[in-house]
Amino acid sequence: MTDIVERLKSWDRCYPGNINVETAVDDATNEITRLRKYEELVRFIANDYHELSYDKAQWQRDDWKKRCKKLIEEHYEDTSSIRPSP
């Protein structure tokens, strides 16, 4: 998928026929939805209580990692994007 921001910026506003508006709106909506999911995850991690004991801190780190991986997997299941190597 091409970068939606670059596509919209490159759109010649004098000639609206150069872009399929419905497709652009759908792509922008999908991108906003995807970014909101990442924002929610970042907000959750930032506002979560940080554990002080070593074992609990490891569990918390693993939980955050699991949540991040799940969100990334959902993104690649929803799109035809090729998953980057770790």
CNS distance restraints for C-alpha pairs under 8 A (distance, minus, plus):
assign (resid   1 and name CA) (resid  81 and name CA) 7.23 0.50 0.50
assign (resid   2 and name CA) (resid   6 and name CA) 7.89 0.50 0.50
assign (resid   2 and name CA) (resid   7 and name CA) 7.29 0.50 0.50
assign (resid   3 and name CA) (resid   7 and name CA) 6.32 0.50 0.50
assign (resid   4 and name CA) (resid   8 and name CA) 6.13 0.50 0.50
assign (resid   4 and name CA) (resid  24 and name CA) 7.60 0.50 0.50
assign (resid   4 and name CA) (resid  27 and name CA) 6.70 0.50 0.50
assign (resid   4 and name CA) (resid  28 and name CA) 6.37 0.50 0.50
assign (resid   4 and name CA) (resid  31 and name CA) 7.66 0.50 0.50
assign (resid   5 and name CA) (resid   9 and name CA) 6.08 0.50 0.50
assign (resid   6 and name CA) (resid  10 and name CA) 6.03 0.50 0.50
assign (resid   7 and name CA) (resid  11 and name CA) 6.37 0.50 0.50
assign (resid   8 and name CA) (resid  24 and name CA) 7.54 0.50 0.50
assign (resid  11 and name CA) (resid  16 and name CA) 7.75 0.50 0.50
assign (resid  11 and name CA) (resid  18 and name CA) 6.86 0.50 0.50
assign (resid  11 and name CA) (resid  19 and name CA) 6.77 0.50 0.50
assign (resid  12 and name CA) (resid  16 and name CA) 6.79 0.50 0.50
assign (resid  12 and name CA) (resid  18 and name CA) 6.99 0.50 0.50
assign (resid  19 and name CA) (resid  24 and name CA) 7.40 0.50 0.50
assign (resid  20 and name CA) (resid  24 and name CA) 6.19 0.50 0.50
assign (resid  21 and name CA) (resid  25 and name CA) 6.05 0.50 0.50
assign (resid  22 and name CA) (resid  26 and name CA) 6.13 0.50 0.50
assign (resid  23 and name CA) (resid  27 and name CA) 6.01 0.50 0.50
assign (resid  24 and name CA) (resid  28 and name CA) 6.00 0.50 0.50
assign (resid  25 and name CA) (resid  29 and name CA) 5.99 0.50 0.50
assign (resid  26 and name CA) (resid  30 and name CA) 6.15 0.50 0.50
assign (resid  27 and name CA) (resid  31 and name CA) 6.16 0.50 0.50
assign (resid  28 and name CA) (resid  32 and name CA) 6.10 0.50 0.50
assign (resid  29 and name CA) (resid  33 and name CA) 6.13 0.50 0.50
assign (resid  30 and name CA) (resid  34 and name CA) 6.16 0.50 0.50
assign (resid  31 and name CA) (resid  35 and name CA) 6.13 0.50 0.50
assign (resid  32 and name CA) (resid  36 and name CA) 6.10 0.50 0.50
assign (resid  33 and name CA) (resid  37 and name CA) 6.50 0.50 0.50
assign (resid  34 and name CA) (resid  38 and name CA) 6.65 0.50 0.50
assign (resid  34 and name CA) (resid  75 and name CA) 7.57 0.50 0.50
assign (resid  35 and name CA) (resid  39 and name CA) 6.08 0.50 0.50
assign (resid  36 and name CA) (resid  40 and name CA) 6.08 0.50 0.50
assign (resid  37 and name CA) (resid  41 and name CA) 6.38 0.50 0.50
assign (resid  37 and name CA) (resid  71 and name CA) 7.82 0.50 0.50
assign (resid  38 and name CA) (resid  42 and name CA) 6.22 0.50 0.50
assign (resid  38 and name CA) (resid  71 and name CA) 7.64 0.50 0.50
assign (resid  39 and name CA) (resid  43 and name CA) 6.04 0.50 0.50
assign (resid  40 and name CA) (resid  44 and name CA) 6.08 0.50 0.50
assign (resid  41 and name CA) (resid  45 and name CA) 6.24 0.50 0.50
assign (resid  41 and name CA) (resid  67 and name CA) 7.79 0.50 0.50
assign (resid  41 and name CA) (resid  68 and name CA) 7.52 0.50 0.50
assign (resid  42 and name CA) (resid  46 and name CA) 5.99 0.50 0.50
assign (resid  43 and name CA) (resid  47 and name CA) 6.02 0.50 0.50
assign (resid  44 and name CA) (resid  48 and name CA) 5.87 0.50 0.50
assign (resid  45 and name CA) (resid  64 and name CA) 7.01 0.50 0.50
assign (resid  50 and name CA) (resid  57 and name CA) 7.19 0.50 0.50
assign (resid  50 and name CA) (resid  60 and name CA) 7.90 0.50 0.50
assign (resid  51 and name CA) (resid  56 and name CA) 5.85 0.50 0.50
assign (resid  51 and name CA) (resid  57 and name CA) 4.98 0.50 0.50
assign (resid  51 and name CA) (resid  60 and name CA) 7.26 0.50 0.50
assign (resid  52 and name CA) (resid  56 and name CA) 7.13 0.50 0.50
assign (resid  52 and name CA) (resid  57 and name CA) 6.24 0.50 0.50
assign (resid  53 and name CA) (resid  57 and name CA) 5.94 0.50 0.50
assign (resid  54 and name CA) (resid  58 and name CA) 6.18 0.50 0.50
assign (resid  55 and name CA) (resid  59 and name CA) 6.29 0.50 0.50
assign (resid  56 and name CA) (resid  60 and name CA) 6.05 0.50 0.50
assign (resid  57 and name CA) (resid  61 and name CA) 6.05 0.50 0.50
assign (resid  58 and name CA) (resid  62 and name CA) 6.12 0.50 0.50
assign (resid  59 and name CA) (resid  63 and name CA) 6.11 0.50 0.50
assign (resid  60 and name CA) (resid  64 and name CA) 6.21 0.50 0.50
assign (resid  61 and name CA) (resid  65 and name CA) 6.12 0.50 0.50
assign (resid  62 and name CA) (resid  66 and name CA) 6.04 0.50 0.50
assign (resid  63 and name CA) (resid  67 and name CA) 6.23 0.50 0.50
assign (resid  64 and name CA) (resid  68 and name CA) 6.21 0.50 0.50
assign (resid  65 and name CA) (resid  69 and name CA) 6.14 0.50 0.50
assign (resid  66 and name CA) (resid  70 and name CA) 6.10 0.50 0.50
assign (resid  67 and name CA) (resid  71 and name CA) 6.29 0.50 0.50
assign (resid  68 and name CA) (resid  72 and name CA) 6.28 0.50 0.50
assign (resid  69 and name CA) (resid  73 and name CA) 6.08 0.50 0.50
assign (resid  70 and name CA) (resid  74 and name CA) 6.16 0.50 0.50
assign (resid  71 and name CA) (resid  75 and name CA) 6.34 0.50 0.50
assign (resid  72 and name CA) (resid  76 and name CA) 6.49 0.50 0.50
assign (resid  73 and name CA) (resid  77 and name CA) 6.14 0.50 0.50
assign (resid  74 and name CA) (resid  78 and name CA) 6.12 0.50 0.50
assign (resid  75 and name CA) (resid  79 and name CA) 6.39 0.50 0.50
assign (resid  76 and name CA) (resid  80 and name CA) 6.74 0.50 0.50
assign (resid  76 and name CA) (resid  81 and name CA) 5.89 0.50 0.50
assign (resid  76 and name CA) (resid  82 and name CA) 7.19 0.50 0.50
assign (resid  76 and name CA) (resid  83 and name CA) 6.40 0.50 0.50
